[in-house]
Amino acid sequence: MSTSRPQAEGLRQLENERVIVTEWRFAPGAETGWHRHAHDYVVVPLTTGKLKLETPEGERIAELVLGQSYARPLGVEHNVINANDYPLSFVEVEIKPQAQD
């Protein structure tokens, strides 16, 4: 359950028929709020640090390393929280399904 944390800032950089690119900026302790991913996605960390992930299965810590990308499938549900005492940011690239002719 969420407490009164500051909200992470999502800055949409690009959206077209294939991708949605968003830069996420987190102040110390900031959160995204609970959400479910509607697309497969790739995360490109812009800073090294720890994210606390609240999931239906419980909490865990994810280590981000500057420039070391990772991918996740659609349907992931979580609340993402900056677990550092400094700002953290990453770029999220959501991959839309290709239209069938």
SEMI-881829 format. One record per residue (C-alpha): residue number from 1; chain; x, y, z. Coordinates in nm, 4 decimals, always signed. Example, Ala and Ser with C-alpha at 12.3 -4.5 7.8 and 13.67 -1.06 7.14 Angstrom:
<batis>
<bati tordren="1" dotor="A" X="+1.2300" Y="-0.4500" Z="+0.7800"/>
<bati tordren="2" dotor="A" X="+1.3670" Y="-0.1060" Z="+0.7140"/>
</batis>
This chain:
<batis>
<bati tordren="1" dotor="A" X="+0.0000" Y="+0.0000" Z="+0.0000"/>
<bati tordren="2" dotor="A" X="+0.1293" Y="+0.3446" Z="-0.0921"/>
<bati tordren="3" dotor="A" X="+0.2142" Y="+0.6114" Z="+0.1622"/>
<bati tordren="4" dotor="A" X="+0.2328" Y="+0.9840" Z="+0.0898"/>
<bati tordren="5" dotor="A" X="+0.5386" Y="+0.9696" Z="-0.1359"/>
<bati tordren="6" dotor="A" X="+0.6236" Y="+1.2255" Z="-0.4026"/>
<bati tordren="7" dotor="A" X="+0.5257" Y="+1.1250" Z="-0.7558"/>
<bati tordren="8" dotor="A" X="+0.7850" Y="+1.0306" Z="-1.0179"/>
<bati tordren="9" dotor="A" X="+0.7783" Y="+1.2528" Z="-1.3256"/>
<bati tordren="10" dotor="A" X="+0.7177" Y="+1.0864" Z="-1.6627"/>
<bati tordren="11" dotor="A" X="+0.8281" Y="+1.2975" Z="-1.9587"/>
<bati tordren="12" dotor="A" X="+0.6952" Y="+1.1618" Z="-2.2892"/>
<bati tordren="13" dotor="A" X="+0.9688" Y="+1.2064" Z="-2.5492"/>
<bati tordren="14" dotor="A" X="+0.8179" Y="+1.0255" Z="-2.8466"/>
<bati tordren="15" dotor="A" X="+0.5127" Y="+0.8276" Z="-2.9468"/>
<bati tordren="16" dotor="A" X="+0.4395" Y="+0.6807" Z="-3.2856"/>
<bati tordren="17" dotor="A" X="+0.2751" Y="+0.3671" Z="-3.4259"/>
<bati tordren="18" dotor="A" X="+0.5608" Y="+0.1443" Z="-3.2973"/>
<bati tordren="19" dotor="A" X="+0.6972" Y="+0.2873" Z="-2.9686"/>
<bati tordren="20" dotor="A" X="+0.6332" Y="+0.5088" Z="-2.6676"/>
<bati tordren="21" dotor="A" X="+0.9507" Y="+0.6602" Z="-2.5193"/>
<bati tordren="22" dotor="A" X="+0.9261" Y="+0.8131" Z="-2.1720"/>
<bati tordren="23" dotor="A" X="+1.1980" Y="+0.9513" Z="-1.9463"/>
<bati tordren="24" dotor="A" X="+1.1186" Y="+0.8794" Z="-1.5823"/>
<bati tordren="25" dotor="A" X="+1.2677" Y="+1.1066" Z="-1.3148"/>
<bati tordren="26" dotor="A" X="+1.2473" Y="+1.0114" Z="-0.9490"/>
<bati tordren="27" dotor="A" X="+1.3269" Y="+1.2392" Z="-0.6559"/>
<bati tordren="28" dotor="A" X="+1.4494" Y="+1.0483" Z="-0.3494"/>
<bati tordren="29" dotor="A" X="+1.1585" Y="+0.8314" Z="-0.2312"/>
<bati tordren="30" dotor="A" X="+0.9355" Y="+0.9156" Z="-0.5314"/>
<bati tordren="31" dotor="A" X="+0.7027" Y="+0.6529" Z="-0.6779"/>
<bati tordren="32" dotor="A" X="+0.5167" Y="+0.5822" Z="-1.0011"/>
<bati tordren="33" dotor="A" X="+0.2051" Y="+0.4516" Z="-0.8304"/>
<bati tordren="34" dotor="A" X="+0.0610" Y="+0.1082" Z="-0.9060"/>
<bati tordren="35" dotor="A" X="+0.0335" Y="+0.0336" Z="-1.2769"/>
<bati tordren="36" dotor="A" X="+0.0198" Y="-0.2560" Z="-1.5243"/>
<bati tordren="37" dotor="A" X="+0.2280" Y="-0.2432" Z="-1.8417"/>
<bati tordren="38" dotor="A" X="+0.0175" Y="-0.2686" Z="-2.1587"/>
<bati tordren="39" dotor="A" X="+0.3228" Y="-0.3326" Z="-2.3803"/>
<bati tordren="40" dotor="A" X="+0.6544" Y="-0.5133" Z="-2.3748"/>
<bati tordren="41" dotor="A" X="+0.9173" Y="-0.2614" Z="-2.2643"/>
<bati tordren="42" dotor="A" X="+1.2876" Y="-0.1881" Z="-2.2376"/>
<bati tordren="43" dotor="A" X="+1.4428" Y="+0.0229" Z="-1.9591"/>
<bati tordren="44" dotor="A" X="+1.7662" Y="+0.2163" Z="-2.0164"/>
<bati tordren="45" dotor="A" X="+1.9035" Y="+0.3418" Z="-1.6811"/>
<bati tordren="46" dotor="A" X="+2.0445" Y="+0.6962" Z="-1.6830"/>
<bati tordren="47" dotor="A" X="+2.1754" Y="+0.6591" Z="-1.3265"/>
<bati tordren="48" dotor="A" X="+2.2978" Y="+0.3740" Z="-1.1098"/>
<bati tordren="49" dotor="A" X="+2.0903" Y="+0.2989" Z="-0.8021"/>
<bati tordren="50" dotor="A" X="+1.8220" Y="+0.0892" Z="-0.6343"/>
<bati tordren="51" dotor="A" X="+1.4541" Y="+0.0705" Z="-0.7114"/>
<bati tordren="52" dotor="A" X="+1.2094" Y="-0.0737" Z="-0.4604"/>
<bati tordren="53" dotor="A" X="+0.9427" Y="-0.2682" Z="-0.6469"/>
<bati tordren="54" dotor="A" X="+0.6095" Y="-0.3306" Z="-0.4793"/>
<bati tordren="55" dotor="A" X="+0.4444" Y="-0.6210" Z="-0.6635"/>
<bati tordren="56" dotor="A" X="+0.1450" Y="-0.8477" Z="-0.6037"/>
<bati tordren="57" dotor="A" X="+0.3997" Y="-1.1107" Z="-0.4912"/>
<bati tordren="58" dotor="A" X="+0.5664" Y="-0.8763" Z="-0.2398"/>
<bati tordren="59" dotor="A" X="+0.8512" Y="-0.6266" Z="-0.2339"/>
<bati tordren="60" dotor="A" X="+1.1970" Y="-0.6578" Z="-0.3853"/>
<bati tordren="61" dotor="A" X="+1.4942" Y="-0.4386" Z="-0.4729"/>
<bati tordren="62" dotor="A" X="+1.6145" Y="-0.3993" Z="-0.8318"/>
<bati tordren="63" dotor="A" X="+1.9672" Y="-0.2740" Z="-0.8960"/>
<bati tordren="64" dotor="A" X="+1.9989" Y="-0.0340" Z="-1.1891"/>
<bati tordren="65" dotor="A" X="+2.3367" Y="+0.0242" Z="-1.3523"/>
<bati tordren="66" dotor="A" X="+2.3945" Y="+0.3228" Z="-1.5794"/>
<bati tordren="67" dotor="A" X="+2.3584" Y="+0.2121" Z="-1.9423"/>
<bati tordren="68" dotor="A" X="+2.2758" Y="-0.1547" Z="-1.8677"/>
<bati tordren="69" dotor="A" X="+1.9348" Y="-0.2043" Z="-2.0275"/>
<bati tordren="70" dotor="A" X="+1.6811" Y="-0.4737" Z="-1.9474"/>
<bati tordren="71" dotor="A" X="+1.3477" Y="-0.5842" Z="-2.0952"/>
<bati tordren="72" dotor="A" X="+1.0184" Y="-0.6986" Z="-1.9434"/>
<bati tordren="73" dotor="A" X="+0.6984" Y="-0.8399" Z="-2.0989"/>
<bati tordren="74" dotor="A" X="+0.3585" Y="-0.6754" Z="-2.1070"/>
<bati tordren="75" dotor="A" X="+0.1399" Y="-0.7365" Z="-1.8045"/>
<bati tordren="76" dotor="A" X="+0.4004" Y="-0.6540" Z="-1.5380"/>
<bati tordren="77" dotor="A" X="+0.2191" Y="-0.4910" Z="-1.2444"/>
<bati tordren="78" dotor="A" X="+0.4035" Y="-0.2898" Z="-0.9813"/>
<bati tordren="79" dotor="A" X="+0.4724" Y="+0.0354" Z="-0.8003"/>
<bati tordren="80" dotor="A" X="+0.8287" Y="+0.1596" Z="-0.8619"/>
<bati tordren="81" dotor="A" X="+0.9977" Y="+0.3613" Z="-0.5839"/>
<bati tordren="82" dotor="A" X="+1.3375" Y="+0.5330" Z="-0.5767"/>
<bati tordren="83" dotor="A" X="+1.5133" Y="+0.3636" Z="-0.2834"/>
<bati tordren="84" dotor="A" X="+1.8104" Y="+0.6044" Z="-0.2890"/>
<bati tordren="85" dotor="A" X="+1.8810" Y="+0.9322" Z="-0.1115"/>
<bati tordren="86" dotor="A" X="+1.9546" Y="+1.0921" Z="-0.4513"/>
<bati tordren="87" dotor="A" X="+1.7582" Y="+1.1406" Z="-0.7758"/>
<bati tordren="88" dotor="A" X="+1.7324" Y="+0.8471" Z="-1.0164"/>
<bati tordren="89" dotor="A" X="+1.6198" Y="+0.8358" Z="-1.3791"/>
<bati tordren="90" dotor="A" X="+1.5720" Y="+0.5975" Z="-1.6697"/>
<bati tordren="91" dotor="A" X="+1.4262" Y="+0.5901" Z="-2.0196"/>
<bati tordren="92" dotor="A" X="+1.1428" Y="+0.3448" Z="-2.0814"/>
<bati tordren="93" dotor="A" X="+1.0745" Y="+0.2290" Z="-2.4380"/>
<bati tordren="94" dotor="A" X="+0.7352" Y="+0.0591" Z="-2.4758"/>
<bati tordren="95" dotor="A" X="+0.7009" Y="-0.1549" Z="-2.7876"/>
<bati tordren="96" dotor="A" X="+0.3577" Y="-0.1521" Z="-2.9465"/>
<bati tordren="97" dotor="A" X="+0.2351" Y="-0.4631" Z="-3.1297"/>
<bati tordren="98" dotor="A" X="+0.2897" Y="-0.4529" Z="-3.5030"/>
<bati tordren="99" dotor="A" X="-0.0266" Y="-0.4009" Z="-3.7034"/>
<bati tordren="100" dotor="A" X="-0.1331" Y="-0.7078" Z="-3.9019"/>
<bati tordren="101" dotor="A" X="-0.2259" Y="-0.6521" Z="-4.2657"/>
</batis>
